């Protein structure tokens, strides 16, 4: 079980990107989230759906990034505006479990590079 991500690119600071993720395999899950991993760092939360479609954002994402659902089941978008070099990372979809683990295996992700 895993997700497939797309939409990453190289952009200049201040630019925008819209990422998309969808399922690889058959499953149903509601609390999809976006995570990112920069070189040498652990995965960190970008944005995620919670109970009754509430949303949670990492502090760095508030006011700049927006998570939304796709029209198909188990799909999600991440709209990223006003990108900064510090946003450079590989972006992934996954679901955080109550025990702290993750629902799916990590896919290949989609690379976002913000260069000066």
N, C-alpha and C positions, 0 to 999 in steps of 0.2 A: 504494500500500500504506500503510495507516495503521490505527491503533487508535481505538476509540471509548470514551471514559471517561464514567463517571457516578457519582453518589453524593455529590457535593460539596454543601455547605450552609454556612449561617452558624451557628456554635455559640459558646457561652461557654467561657472557659478551663476546663480540666478535663474537657471533654466528649469524646465519641467519635464517630467516623464510620467507615463501611466503604465504600471505593471499589471500583468494578468496572471492568474494561476487557475489551474483546473486539475481535476483528479486523473490519476492513472490507476485504473482499477475501479471496481464497483464497490462503493461504500456510501454511507450517508453520515455527514457530520456537520454541525452547525457553527461551532465556535472556531471558525477558521481565523488564523492570524498570519501576519507577515512578520518575519524575523530577518535579521541581517547578520552577516559575519564579516568583519574586516580582517585583514591579514594579521595573524598572531593573536586574535581575540576570540572570545566565545560568542555563540549566538546571543543576540539581544532582541528583545521585543521592539518592534516598530509600531504595530497596531493590531488589535484583535477584537473580534466580536465576543461578547459575553452573554450573560443571561438575558433573555428576551431582546436580543439584538442591541444591547448596550455596547459601547465601544470603549476600548482602553488604548491609550497611546503612550509611547515612550516620551519622556520629557522633551527630547530633541525634536520629536515629530509634531508636537502640539502646535496648531496654527499653520503648519506647512503641509502636512500629509493628511490624506483622507482615505479611509478604507470604505469600500462599498461592495455589495454583492453583485455578482453577475446574474444574468437571466437564467442560466442553466444551474442545476443543482451542484453544490460543492465548488462553485467558482467565486472568485473575488478579484477585485481591482485594488490597486494602491495608487492614488494620484499624489504625486510628489511635486511640490512647487518650491521655488526659491531654494534650489539645491545648493549645497555648500560642499567644499572639498572633503569635509569630515563625513559626508554621506557616502563616500566611496566604499563599496562593500558588495558582497554577493547577497542578493535578497532571495528569501525562500518563503514558501507557505508551509504551515504546519499547524497542529493543534496541541496546546499544552494540556497535559492531563493533570488531574488533582494530585497525583503522587509526584509531580514535578517532571515526569518524563514527557515524551512526545508521542503522538498518535502514529505518525508516519515516519518512514525512513527519509532521511534528507535526500532530496533530489539534487540535480545539478545547479539549481538556482539560476538567477539571471544577474549578470554583472552590471553594476552601475558605477560609472567612473565620472567624477566631477573634477575637471582639471582647470587650473588657472591659466 
